[in-house]
Amino acid sequence: MTEDETASRDWSADLALIEAAAGEAGALALSHFGQDPQVWWKNGGQSPVSAADYAANECLETILRKARPGYGWLSEESRDDLSRLEAECTFVVDPIDGTRGFLGGKTNWVVSVAVVSGSRPVAGVLVAPALGDVYTAMEGGPALCNGKPIMTSLADGESGSDPLELCLPASLAGRFDAAFSARLRRSAYIPSLAYRLALVAEGRLDGTLVRPDSHDWDLAAADIILARAGAALLDDEGKALCYNRPSVQHGTLFAGNRQLVGTLLRQFGPSRQS
């Protein structure tokens, strides 16, 4: 599908499909919340995955692949099938983004589902069942939270005295010089990267930086929501992300309105670690 065809296509049916599926998976995950679900460890014992993750993943895959058998499938909790690279469209899914927070009783975890066409998301949904929030967006439409339009913060980072509310990992905070750092007000850590990006889209955070090693499933749904809310998610070269490639990992990322992201990129210095 060409870029023009992607831009002109009506994605509302796909958006309605993934919103309904994410809602069902979210309700299923919520039934496990606070119930001490069984937990396993992956990635050498670094990342937890629970029975709730697997149940939500199975729910999403059953609904979505039955409805769109020709679409590819990429999920954090499924074995990667590289036939997705040949598909015109691919579902990109994280059944519970923020599993650590979920297991720790935090409410700000989400079910993340996107449709990617070519290399970019064209529809995305983030469902936060424990908060009762649903974020949606599609190509050509607005970004919505619970059916109401949202817009990113207009803070551009250029006004020398204005504070900037950022969710900033400690490992990246030291990459700004002292003068710029003094203007940054770091928000509390948010276990779910997708939810953090949704807060940027909604204007509740001015921006965020993402440390290396995030994945397509963490980002794709939030990316289209950010874009339709007037924000951008860019890499350290100022480029938009490409999805559904053989490698689904990403480097250091910057999110906020385009002016702010430009400021952050200019201010971001080399690592001071030896």
N, C-alpha and C positions, 0 to 999 in steps of 0.2 A: 504494500500500500504506500503510495507516494505521500509526501507531506501535505500536498493540497487535498488529496483524498481524505487523509486523516482529519485535517482541519474542517472539511466540509461535511463529514459524516455526523449523523445524529447518534450520540453515544448514550442517550437517555435510557434506552432499554437495558444496556449493560450496567449503567449506574443503578437502576432500580433493582436489577438482579443481585449485584454485589452488596447493595445495602440490605436487602432482605436476608441474604445468606449470612452476612456479618452479624446481623441482629440475632439470627438463630444461634450462631456459634457463640456470640457474646452471652446469650442467656444460658447456654450450656456451661460455658466457662464460669459464669457467675454462680451456678449451682455447686461448683467445687470450691468457690472462694471462701476462705476461712474454715475449710473442712479437712485440712491437713492431707491433701492428695499425695499419692506416692510420687517420689522424686528420683530421677536418675541424673547422672552427670555426663556431659559430653565435652568434646574439645580438650581432652586431657584433664578432665575434672574442673574446668574453668566455668562452664555454663550449665545451669540447671535446666532440666526439662521435666515437666510434671504430667501426670495423667490428664490434667485439664488441658494442657497444650495439645496432647495427642487426640483427645476427644473433640476439641474444637477444630483441629486440622481435618479429622475424618469427616466431620459435619460439613465443613466448607468444600472439601474435595468432592463429596457425594453430590451436593447440590450443584456446584458450579460445573463440574465436568459432565454431569448429565445434561445440564442446560446448554452447554457450549462444547460439545465433544471435539470440535476442531481446534479449540484453543490450547495453547501450551500451558504447562503448570510448573510453577517455581514456588516452593514453600520452604521455610526454615526447617520444618519437621517432616519433610519428605525426601526420599532419595532423588537426587537431581537427574532428570531425564533430559538429555541434551537435544531430544527431538523438538523441544520448545524453541530452539533457534530457527527452525524451519517454519514455525507457525506464524500466521498473519497477526494474531493477537495472543497474548499470554497473561494468565492470572498470576499475580505476584502477591504472596500471602505470608503474613506472620500471624498465626492463630492467637498467640498472646505475646504482644510486645511489652516487655517489662516484667518478665517472669519472676525475677528476683523480688521486685516490689509486690507482685501478686502473692508470692509465697510468704512475704513478710507482712501481709495485711494492709499494704498500701492500696489506695483506691485508683491511682492514676495509671492504670494499665489499659491497653486497647487491643482490639481485634483490628488488624490492618489488612485491607484487600484493595488491590489495584488491577486495572486492565492496562497492559502496556501494548502499544502498537508501534512497530518499528523499534525504536530505542527509547521512546518516551511514554510516560503514563498519560492516558487519555480519560480515565475515570478512576476515582479513588474514594474510599470510605474508611474512616476511623470510628469505631464504636467503643465507647468507654462505659461499659455496663454498670460498673459500681458508682459512676458519677451521673449516669443518665444523660450523657452527651453523645451526639452523633454528628460528625463532621463529614461533609460530602463536597465533591467538585467533579466537574467533567470539562473536557475541552469545549470552549465556547460558552460556558455557563459561569455563574458566580460560585464563590466558595461560601458554604453555609454551615452554620452550627445550629442544630435543632430547627432547621428550616429558615433561619434568619441570616441575612448576608453578614459576612465578617470582612474586616480589612486590616492589613498589617499596620504596625506603628509607622509613623512618618519620620521618626528620629533619624537624622542622617549622619550623626557622628562628627559633623564639621563644626558645630557650635561649641566653642571651647569650654563653656561652663556647664553645659547640659549633661546630667548623668545619663548613662546608658544602662538599662536593665538587661543583662545578659545571663544566660545559663552557660557557664564557661568552665570546662573541665580544668582541674588544677594543672594538669600536664601541659595545657596550652596557655594558661594565664600568664606565665612568665615570658611569653613570646612578644609581649607588648612592652614598650618602654615605660618608665615610671610616670611620666606626665600623662600619657594616655591611660595607663592603668588606673590612675587616681580618679578618672571619670567613670570607671566601670563599677556598677553595683551588681555583684554576683548573686544570682538567685539560688535558692536551695536546689540540690541535686534532684533530678527527675529520672527515675529508673527507665522509663519508656522513652526512647529517642523519638518515636513517632508522635507521642503526646507532646513532648517538648516542642517539636516543630509545629504542631497544631497551635500551641500557645503563641508562637511567633506569628502564624497566620492570623490569629485572632487579635493580635496587638497586645496581649497580656505580657509578653516579653518583647523587647525591641529586637533581639536577635539571639543567635547561639552559634557556637563553634562545635564541630563534631570531630572527635579524634579519629585517627585512622582505624580501619578494619570494621566499619559499618558495612551492611550488605543491602542488596536490592530490596529485600523484604522489610527492612527497617525503614526504608526511605520512600519507596515509589508512591504509595498512597498519599503520604504527607507532601510530597513534591508537587503533585497537581493541585492540592489544596492551597499550598503556599503560592503557587503561580497564579491561581485564580483570585487570590486575596491581595495581589499586588506585590508579592515578595518573590525572592529567588533563593534557590539552593545551588551553590556553585562550588567548584573545586578550587584548589589553591592557585590555579591558573586563570580563574575567573570564567570557567566554562561550565555550561549546564551538564548534568550527569547523563550518561547513556546507560540504559537498562537492558536486561535480557541478552547479555553477552556471555561468552564462555566463563569468564571470571565475573563474579557478582560482588566483589569486594571493592571498597572505595577508600580514598585517602582522606586527608584533612579537608573538612567541608565548612562552609560559611553560609548562614541563613539570616535573612532580614530583608528589608526593602533594598532595592538595587543600589541606592545611594549609600546606605549604611554598609552593605556588603563591600562596595568599592572602598570605603574608608577602612574597614577592617582588613581588607587585603593589603592596602598600602601601609597600614600600621603594623602588620604582622611581621615580626622579625625572625631571624634564624634561631634555631634551638641554642640555648645557652649551655646545654649539657656537653661535656667533653667527650 
